[in-house]
Amino acid sequence: MKIIFDIFPAFGHQHSSYKLAKLLQDEGHYICYLGEYKYFHDLPPFFSRRYINPHIFSFIENCNSSMWKNIFVAYKEIKHKYYYYRRQCLFQEYDKIIESIRPDLIILDHHYIQKAILYHKYNIPVIAVQTAPSSQKVNGIPPFNSFYIPKDSFISKVYTAFLWKRYVGIKHLRFYLNKYIYLGKDHISEVKSIAKEFNYNLKANIDYNYYKGYGEFGLKNIPTLLLSPIDFDFPFSQNGNQFSIGPLLLEENMNDRLISKRYLNVVDNILLEKKTKKISFIYCSLGTLNHFGIKNSLMIFEKLIEIARHCLNYRVVLSIGEFINPARLLPTPENVFVFKSLPQRHILKFCDMMIAHGGQNSITESIMNEVPVLIYPFFKGSDLGGNSARVVYHKIGNRGNIRKESLAIFHSKIEDVLNNPIYKENISYMKKKFEKKNSSKEALNIIKLILSNYEFGTFK
């Protein structure tokens, strides 16, 4: 088969798909990734690639936080149809790629599942992949943006049902208001227009009973492969079109990556110190998309640096990403080392704990390296809150709220993660479960099963 991988343009999403792609390639299938050049610099060289703008939904991808600016964008679209004509040109580019590759299957990131409407026109089976735990509504499990940890009690089930009703209700109210505020040029209207253009039955397939931070709905006729480990989730029964296949982590070849000598020297020196001194090696990374939360990222980095300034037994390595100027963190003490980026799986082999914002990849990689985590989920209403709840539920780390915590509380939580043996025990137990999945080829059989139930490009 010829298989296209259309993965959301974010490094975490891209990396999480590589093992699945490699399993399929090893079975003799042709693999081609679609997307932006920027997000392909880590793409393994044995996969083909085609560069194209992955964003086909103009409003959700080009609007900003200012309501008045969004209204202006909507007004210009009504008057000039800029995004409409741009989208038509983009569709022609997709036509050319599909015609040249002639794929038998499209693996589509669930984060922008709406693109399945575009692929519907080609009558090609589409399977979604989701990096996070199941975001579909399940009785007794709260929406995935919720910090709430469910219990096996009647009151908890009533409360989770309330959380879902509130979440879906607010979503529908927002859609209703957007329809009028943005002059009928909101994301839903755009999706409906594309569905009509490609003869896709959106009304029959749209499902609002999903936590989705990007588009805010799922599609009932698209089966989903969950790359997030089911053992990390709350206990629940999977729905018929969801299949847990994770974790799937492709072993990194460090020889293929350009690693700075400074980074290697820092790690080597810390490891040498650990042989003679009682020190704690702390790694902090807040994700590759932290331009959405620079203020909160800086708050965490600055507080951590201040703690390290007074705790000389800490060795802190920060990966600050491309959107923060390192000069904003100066001066740093001698026991703090700042990098724009670094090889995360490599450093996790050696550190004692990780401080993260709650992305699924970082949590999975920490578990695979038996590193307890401290989660600070600073994107309100995102999946990071749900991940932090699962970390606490399984007792593999702790979590906090950086906007409300004092320096002393932050420090106490670092000490808790470093010194509480239950986290290490539970994370070691979970790792063994993960390893069974990571070495399994079960995903290939699931894909074959799904394809056998496809008829006229639709999953039955």
Backbone torsions as a table, in degrees:
resi	resn	phi	psi	omega
1	MET	NA	153.3	170.0
2	LYS	-103.1	124.4	-172.4
3	ILE	-124.5	128.0	174.2
4	ILE	-97.9	132.1	171.7
5	PHE	-104.2	114.2	176.6
6	ASP	-111.8	91.6	-172.6
7	ILE	-106.4	140.6	-177.4
8	PHE	-54.4	138.3	-176.4
9	PRO	-73.0	79.5	173.8
10	ALA	-152.4	139.2	-173.2
11	PHE	-59.6	-40.0	179.8
12	GLY	-61.0	-43.8	178.7
13	HIS	-64.5	-43.6	-178.8
14	GLN	-62.6	-50.6	-175.5
15	HIS	-60.9	-37.1	-175.8
16	SER	-68.6	-15.5	-177.6
17	SER	-93.2	-11.9	-170.1
18	TYR	-65.5	-38.6	-178.0
19	LYS	-66.2	-41.8	177.3
20	LEU	-61.6	-44.3	178.9
21	ALA	-61.8	-39.2	-179.4
22	LYS	-68.6	-39.1	177.0
23	LEU	-60.1	-42.5	179.6
24	LEU	-69.0	-39.0	178.7
25	GLN	-65.1	-39.9	179.7
26	ASP	-65.7	-20.6	175.6
27	GLU	-83.1	0.5	177.1
28	GLY	100.3	7.0	-178.9
29	HIS	-88.0	149.3	177.0
30	TYR	-85.8	129.9	-177.1
31	ILE	-117.2	130.5	176.4
32	CYS	-135.6	127.6	177.3
33	TYR	-94.2	137.5	172.9
34	LEU	-107.3	143.7	174.5
35	GLY	153.6	-163.5	-175.8
36	GLU	-85.0	148.0	-179.4
37	TYR	-57.1	-41.8	-175.4
38	LYS	-54.1	-38.2	-173.1
39	TYR	-93.1	10.5	180.0
40	PHE	-108.6	5.6	-177.4
41	HIS	-72.3	-16.8	174.3
42	ASP	-101.0	-1.7	-177.9
43	LEU	-64.0	124.9	179.2
44	PRO	-52.6	139.6	-173.2
45	PRO	-66.3	-16.0	-177.6
46	PHE	-83.8	0.7	174.2
47	PHE	-101.9	141.7	173.0
48	SER	-75.1	163.2	-179.7
49	ARG	-149.5	147.4	173.8
50	ARG	-132.0	130.4	-177.9
51	TYR	-90.3	127.9	178.7
52	ILE	-159.5	152.5	176.1
53	ASN	-67.1	118.0	-176.9
54	PRO	-80.6	-9.7	-173.3
55	HIS	-95.7	109.0	-179.3
56	ILE	-107.2	-8.4	-178.6
57	PHE	-105.2	103.2	-168.2
58	SER	-66.5	-42.5	-170.2
59	PHE	-67.6	-50.8	-176.2
60	ILE	-68.6	-25.3	-175.8
61	GLU	-94.1	-18.1	-177.3
62	ASN	-116.1	-11.0	177.7
63	CYS	-73.6	164.3	-179.3
64	ASN	-132.1	-174.3	-171.7
65	SER	-74.5	-13.6	-179.0
66	SER	-87.3	118.6	-179.5
67	MET	-60.3	-39.8	-176.8
68	TRP	-67.9	-37.1	176.7
69	LYS	-67.3	-36.9	178.1
70	ASN	-65.7	-38.5	176.8
71	ILE	-62.8	-40.3	178.6
72	PHE	-64.2	-40.7	177.0
73	VAL	-61.6	-44.2	179.3
74	ALA	-63.3	-41.2	179.4
75	TYR	-62.7	-44.3	179.4
76	LYS	-63.8	-34.9	179.3
77	GLU	-67.0	-39.5	177.7
78	ILE	-64.0	-41.8	-174.5
79	LYS	-77.9	-41.0	-171.7
80	HIS	-115.9	-14.2	-178.9
81	LYS	53.0	40.5	-178.2
82	TYR	-60.3	-51.3	-176.3
83	TYR	-69.3	-32.1	178.1
84	TYR	-61.6	-50.0	-179.1
85	TYR	-68.6	-35.4	176.5
86	ARG	-62.6	-42.1	-179.3
87	ARG	-65.8	-38.3	179.2
88	GLN	-63.6	-39.5	176.4
89	CYS	-65.0	-39.1	179.8
90	LEU	-66.4	-39.5	177.0
91	PHE	-59.1	-36.6	178.1
92	GLN	-65.1	-35.4	176.5
93	GLU	-65.7	-40.5	176.5
94	TYR	-64.8	-38.9	177.3
95	ASP	-56.5	-44.0	-178.2
96	LYS	-64.7	-42.3	-179.3
97	ILE	-66.1	-46.6	179.6
98	ILE	-61.8	-39.8	179.5
99	GLU	-65.7	-37.8	-177.4
100	SER	-77.7	-34.9	-178.5
101	ILE	-88.6	-37.7	-175.1
102	ARG	52.9	62.4	-175.8
103	PRO	-71.6	153.4	175.8
104	ASP	-97.0	-14.9	-176.3
105	LEU	-156.3	143.6	174.6
106	ILE	-121.0	122.3	174.0
107	ILE	-95.5	112.4	-171.2
108	LEU	-114.8	133.2	177.4
109	ASP	-63.1	126.8	-179.3
110	HIS	-63.6	-20.6	-178.8
111	HIS	-59.8	-34.6	170.1
112	TYR	-124.7	63.0	-178.8
113	ILE	-60.7	-21.2	178.5
114	GLN	-56.0	-25.6	-178.9
115	LYS	-66.7	-15.3	175.8
116	ALA	-60.5	-24.2	177.8
117	ILE	-67.2	-38.8	174.6
118	LEU	-63.2	-46.8	-175.8
119	TYR	-70.8	-17.3	177.7
120	HIS	-59.3	-33.4	-177.5
121	LYS	-64.0	-23.1	-177.6
122	TYR	-91.3	-5.9	179.8
123	ASN	57.6	44.5	-179.8
124	ILE	-115.0	133.9	177.0
125	PRO	-56.6	138.7	178.5
126	VAL	-122.7	130.1	173.7
127	ILE	-121.0	129.2	179.3
128	ALA	-87.2	148.6	170.2
129	VAL	-120.9	137.0	-177.4
130	GLN	-124.3	124.7	-178.1
131	THR	-76.7	-28.8	-178.1
132	ALA	-89.6	166.2	171.7
133	PRO	-58.3	167.8	-176.0
134	SER	-52.3	128.4	179.7
135	SER	-103.8	1.9	179.5
136	GLN	-77.0	150.8	-178.9
137	LYS	-64.2	128.2	176.4
138	VAL	-132.7	131.1	-179.9
139	ASN	-59.3	130.5	178.7
140	GLY	90.0	-10.7	179.3
141	ILE	-112.6	128.6	-176.9
142	PRO	-71.9	163.4	172.9
143	PRO	-54.0	148.9	-169.7
144	PHE	-70.0	-11.4	175.7
145	ASN	-86.4	-1.9	-174.6
146	SER	-84.6	141.9	175.5
147	PHE	-82.2	-8.5	-172.9
148	TYR	-68.6	137.3	176.9
149	ILE	-104.1	112.5	-174.5
150	PRO	-71.1	155.8	176.3
151	LYS	-124.1	165.0	179.0
152	ASP	-87.9	70.5	-178.7
153	SER	-146.1	159.1	179.7
154	PHE	-62.2	-42.7	-178.8
155	ILE	-62.1	-41.9	179.3
156	SER	-63.0	-41.0	179.6
157	LYS	-65.8	-38.9	176.8
158	VAL	-64.5	-41.4	-178.2
159	TYR	-67.6	-41.4	178.6
160	THR	-65.9	-35.3	175.6
161	ALA	-63.3	-39.2	176.7
162	PHE	-64.2	-42.3	179.6
163	LEU	-59.7	-40.8	178.6
164	TRP	-66.9	-45.4	180.0
165	LYS	-61.2	-41.3	179.1
166	ARG	-65.6	-44.2	-178.3
167	TYR	-62.9	-49.7	-179.1
168	VAL	-67.5	-37.9	178.8
169	GLY	-62.8	-46.0	178.2
170	ILE	-62.7	-38.7	178.7
171	LYS	-60.1	-49.0	-179.7
172	HIS	-64.1	-39.2	177.9
173	LEU	-62.7	-41.7	178.9
174	ARG	-64.2	-42.7	177.0
175	PHE	-60.2	-42.3	-178.7
176	TYR	-63.4	-45.7	-179.3
177	LEU	-67.5	-41.8	180.0
178	ASN	-59.5	-36.3	-179.2
179	LYS	-56.7	-37.8	-178.1
180	TYR	-92.1	-39.0	-179.0
181	ILE	-63.6	-41.5	-177.0
182	TYR	-99.7	25.3	168.6
183	LEU	59.1	33.9	178.4
184	GLY	78.9	9.8	-178.5
185	LYS	-114.4	54.0	177.8
186	ASP	-100.4	-176.3	-176.1
187	HIS	-64.9	-42.8	-178.3
188	ILE	-61.5	-43.3	-179.5
189	SER	-64.3	-35.2	178.9
190	GLU	-68.0	-42.9	178.1
191	VAL	-62.8	-42.3	178.8
192	LYS	-62.0	-39.3	-180.0
193	SER	-64.5	-43.0	179.7
194	ILE	-68.7	-39.0	177.7
195	ALA	-60.4	-41.9	178.8
196	LYS	-65.2	-40.5	-179.0
197	GLU	-62.6	-35.8	-175.9
198	PHE	-105.9	13.8	174.4
199	ASN	58.2	44.2	178.9
200	TYR	-102.2	130.4	-177.7
201	ASN	-80.6	80.2	-176.8
202	LEU	-66.2	-40.0	-177.1
203	LYS	-58.9	-38.1	-178.3
204	ALA	-76.7	-24.4	-170.4
205	ASN	-110.9	-17.9	-177.3
206	ILE	-68.4	138.3	-176.9
207	ASP	-134.2	110.3	-178.8
208	TYR	-83.6	-8.9	-179.2
209	ASN	-82.3	55.8	178.4
210	TYR	-134.2	147.3	160.5
211	TYR	-86.8	119.2	174.5
212	LYS	-142.2	123.8	178.0
213	GLY	-88.6	-3.2	-175.9
214	TYR	-136.2	93.8	-176.4
215	GLY	100.7	-33.0	168.5
216	GLU	66.2	25.6	173.0
217	PHE	-157.0	162.5	174.6
218	GLY	-112.0	178.0	177.0
219	LEU	-124.1	122.7	-172.3
220	LYS	-64.4	-29.5	-173.4
221	ASN	-90.1	6.7	-179.9
222	ILE	-109.8	114.0	177.3
223	PRO	-69.2	151.2	-174.3
224	THR	-126.6	131.0	172.4
225	LEU	-95.7	123.5	-179.7
226	LEU	-92.5	110.3	178.9
227	LEU	-79.2	-19.2	175.7
228	SER	-71.7	135.6	-178.7
229	PRO	-63.0	131.3	-179.9
230	ILE	-66.3	-25.5	179.1
231	ASP	-70.6	-15.3	177.3
232	PHE	-87.1	-17.4	-175.4
233	ASP	-82.4	171.1	167.9
234	PHE	-69.3	151.8	178.6
235	PRO	-62.7	128.0	177.6
236	PHE	-161.3	164.4	176.6
237	SER	-96.8	126.3	-177.6
238	GLN	-70.7	145.7	174.8
239	ASN	-75.4	166.3	-171.3
240	GLY	-65.1	-21.9	-178.5
241	ASN	-108.3	17.8	175.6
242	GLN	-118.2	138.9	-176.6
243	PHE	-136.3	121.6	179.5
244	SER	-83.8	122.9	-179.9
245	ILE	-126.7	-5.2	-173.8
246	GLY	-92.3	167.8	4.6
247	PRO	-84.8	149.0	173.1
248	LEU	-126.9	104.1	-177.7
249	LEU	-117.0	120.8	177.9
250	LEU	-77.3	127.8	179.6
251	GLU	-62.3	127.0	-178.4
252	GLU	-79.5	136.0	172.0
253	ASN	-95.0	103.8	-175.0
254	MET	-63.0	-22.0	179.3
255	ASN	-70.0	-20.8	-179.5
256	ASP	-84.9	-5.8	-176.4
257	ARG	-111.5	144.5	175.3
258	LEU	-85.3	107.0	-177.9
259	ILE	-109.1	129.8	-176.0
260	SER	-67.9	144.0	177.4
261	LYS	-64.4	-33.0	179.2
262	ARG	-61.4	-44.5	179.5
263	TYR	-60.5	-46.5	-178.8
264	LEU	-63.4	-37.8	178.4
265	ASN	-66.1	-40.4	179.1
266	VAL	-61.4	-48.2	-179.1
267	VAL	-63.3	-45.5	180.0
268	ASP	-59.8	-42.9	-179.0
269	ASN	-67.1	-38.7	178.0
270	ILE	-64.8	-43.0	-179.8
271	LEU	-65.4	-35.7	176.0
272	LEU	-65.4	-42.2	178.2
273	GLU	-61.3	-38.8	-176.7
274	LYS	-63.8	-21.2	179.6
275	LYS	-73.0	-24.6	-174.9
276	THR	-120.2	-15.1	-177.4
277	LYS	-127.7	155.8	175.5
278	LYS	-91.0	90.0	-178.8
279	ILE	-122.9	160.2	179.2
280	SER	-116.1	127.5	-177.9
281	PHE	-96.2	109.4	-176.0
282	ILE	-112.1	127.8	178.6
283	TYR	-113.4	134.4	-179.2
284	CYS	-130.6	122.7	174.5
285	SER	-141.8	135.7	-174.5
286	LEU	-115.7	29.8	171.0
287	GLY	91.3	159.4	-178.3
288	THR	-84.4	-8.7	-179.6
289	LEU	-107.0	28.8	-172.7
290	ASN	-75.9	7.2	170.8
291	HIS	-69.3	-14.7	174.3
292	PHE	-78.7	-13.4	-175.9
293	GLY	-146.1	48.2	-176.7
294	ILE	-60.6	-41.2	-178.2
295	LYS	-59.8	-47.0	-179.9
296	ASN	-70.9	-36.0	176.8
297	SER	-60.4	-47.6	179.0
298	LEU	-60.6	-38.7	179.8
299	MET	-61.0	-43.2	179.7
300	ILE	-67.7	-47.3	-179.3
301	PHE	-60.8	-44.4	-177.6
302	GLU	-65.9	-41.6	178.8
303	LYS	-66.9	-39.2	179.7
304	LEU	-65.9	-40.0	177.6
305	ILE	-63.4	-40.4	179.6
306	GLU	-65.3	-40.0	177.0
307	ILE	-63.2	-44.6	-179.3
308	ALA	-64.1	-30.1	180.0
309	ARG	-61.4	-30.4	-178.0
310	HIS	-104.2	-7.1	179.3
311	CYS	-115.5	88.7	-172.4
312	LEU	-71.6	-9.0	177.1
313	ASN	-87.7	1.0	176.8
314	TYR	-93.4	141.7	168.5
315	ARG	-121.9	110.7	-170.9
316	VAL	-111.2	124.4	175.7
317	VAL	-112.5	123.2	-178.5
318	LEU	-108.6	132.5	169.8
319	SER	-110.0	104.9	-167.0
320	ILE	-95.1	-8.4	179.2
321	GLY	81.0	177.4	-172.7
322	GLU	-86.1	-7.8	-172.3
323	PHE	-102.1	0.3	179.2
324	ILE	-115.6	131.0	177.5
325	ASN	-78.3	120.5	-178.6
326	PRO	-56.1	-27.3	-178.5
327	ALA	-62.1	-24.1	-179.4
328	ARG	-70.7	-14.0	-178.9
329	LEU	-100.2	-3.0	-178.4
330	LEU	-77.9	151.9	-4.4
331	PRO	-83.1	146.6	177.4
332	THR	-107.2	145.3	177.0
333	PRO	-70.4	170.8	-175.4
334	GLU	-68.1	-18.5	-177.9
335	ASN	-96.3	13.6	176.8
336	VAL	-121.3	132.2	-176.7
337	PHE	-126.3	122.2	-173.0
338	VAL	-107.5	130.7	176.9
339	PHE	-131.9	149.1	172.8
340	LYS	-67.1	-47.0	177.5
341	SER	-153.5	161.1	177.9
342	LEU	-158.2	164.8	-178.7
343	PRO	-74.6	101.3	-170.2
344	GLN	-61.6	-45.3	-177.5
345	ARG	-64.4	-28.4	178.5
346	HIS	-70.3	-48.3	-177.1
347	ILE	-69.5	-28.9	179.6
348	LEU	-67.2	-17.2	177.2
349	LYS	-69.0	-18.8	-170.4
350	PHE	-120.0	-22.2	-171.7
351	CYS	-81.7	164.7	-177.2
352	ASP	-94.0	-24.3	177.2
353	MET	-160.1	161.1	175.3
354	MET	-125.3	137.1	171.2
355	ILE	-105.3	122.4	-172.3
356	ALA	-140.2	170.4	179.4
357	HIS	-93.4	-5.2	173.1
358	GLY	108.5	13.8	176.0
359	GLY	-65.3	144.3	-175.3
360	GLN	-62.0	-41.6	-178.2
361	ASN	-59.8	-45.7	-179.1
362	SER	-62.6	-40.4	179.0
363	ILE	-65.7	-46.3	-180.0
364	THR	-60.9	-45.4	-179.5
365	GLU	-65.7	-35.3	176.3
366	SER	-64.6	-42.6	179.0
367	ILE	-63.7	-42.7	-179.1
368	MET	-64.3	-21.4	178.1
369	ASN	-107.4	9.4	178.1
370	GLU	56.1	45.5	179.8
371	VAL	-111.8	113.8	176.9
372	PRO	-62.4	153.6	-173.0
373	VAL	-124.6	150.3	170.4
374	LEU	-119.5	116.8	-171.6
375	ILE	-104.7	130.0	172.1
376	TYR	-121.7	88.1	-177.4
377	PRO	-81.3	100.9	-171.6
378	PHE	-100.7	3.8	174.1
379	PHE	-93.2	106.6	-178.2
380	LYS	-63.0	130.7	177.0
381	GLY	80.0	11.7	-178.9
382	SER	-99.3	176.5	178.4
383	ASP	-70.5	-11.2	-177.8
384	LEU	-64.7	-34.9	177.3
385	GLY	-62.9	-42.9	177.7
386	GLY	-64.0	-38.8	177.4
387	ASN	-64.8	-40.6	179.8
388	SER	-64.2	-36.2	177.7
389	ALA	-63.5	-38.1	-179.9
390	ARG	-71.6	-33.3	175.1
391	VAL	-61.4	-45.6	-179.9
392	VAL	-69.5	-40.2	-179.4
393	TYR	-59.2	-43.4	-178.3
394	HIS	-87.0	-2.4	178.1
395	LYS	55.4	51.9	175.4
396	ILE	-113.3	10.7	179.4
397	GLY	168.4	-166.0	-177.3
398	ASN	-130.7	174.8	177.8
399	ARG	-146.1	167.0	179.9
400	GLY	-156.5	-179.5	177.4
401	ASN	-125.4	103.6	-171.6
402	ILE	-64.6	-24.1	-178.1
403	ARG	-77.5	-16.9	-176.4
404	LYS	-113.9	-15.1	-172.6
405	GLU	-90.7	141.9	173.6
406	SER	-79.4	169.7	177.9
407	LEU	-60.6	-37.8	-178.6
408	ALA	-65.4	-41.8	179.5
409	ILE	-67.4	-42.1	176.5
410	PHE	-56.4	-46.8	-179.6
411	HIS	-63.2	-41.2	-178.9
412	SER	-63.6	-34.8	179.4
413	LYS	-72.6	-34.6	173.7
414	ILE	-61.4	-45.9	179.2
415	GLU	-63.3	-37.2	178.3
416	ASP	-61.2	-47.6	-178.0
417	VAL	-67.3	-36.1	-179.6
418	LEU	-70.8	-32.6	-167.2
419	ASN	-114.7	-10.7	-179.3
420	ASN	-82.4	112.0	-174.8
421	PRO	-67.8	-20.3	-177.3
422	ILE	-64.8	-32.7	179.1
423	TYR	-64.1	-44.0	-178.2
424	LYS	-66.7	-39.8	179.5
425	GLU	-64.2	-47.2	-178.0
426	ASN	-67.8	-37.3	-178.8
427	ILE	-70.9	-32.8	176.6
428	SER	-67.0	-39.9	178.1
429	TYR	-65.7	-41.6	-179.9
430	MET	-68.3	-34.9	179.1
431	LYS	-59.0	-40.9	-179.6
432	LYS	-61.5	-38.1	176.5
433	LYS	-66.5	-41.0	-179.4
434	PHE	-63.2	-40.8	-175.7
435	GLU	-62.0	-34.0	178.4
436	LYS	-62.8	-42.5	179.8
437	LYS	-69.8	-41.1	-173.9
438	ASN	-67.3	-24.8	-179.9
439	SER	-98.4	4.3	-176.4
440	SER	-94.8	152.1	174.7
441	LYS	-106.1	22.5	-179.5
442	GLU	-57.0	-33.2	-178.4
443	ALA	-58.1	-36.2	-179.1
444	LEU	-65.4	-41.5	179.0
445	ASN	-67.4	-36.0	179.0
446	ILE	-65.6	-41.6	178.7
447	ILE	-63.8	-40.9	177.2
448	LYS	-62.3	-40.9	178.8
449	LEU	-63.1	-43.5	179.7
450	ILE	-62.3	-47.1	-177.6
451	LEU	-64.2	-31.1	178.3
452	SER	-69.4	-16.7	179.4
453	ASN	-104.5	13.6	175.3
454	TYR	-90.9	139.4	177.6
455	GLU	-142.3	120.2	-178.1
456	PHE	55.5	42.2	176.9
457	GLY	74.7	10.2	-178.6
458	THR	-125.7	135.6	179.8
459	PHE	-78.7	127.6	-179.0
460	LYS	-98.5	NA	NA
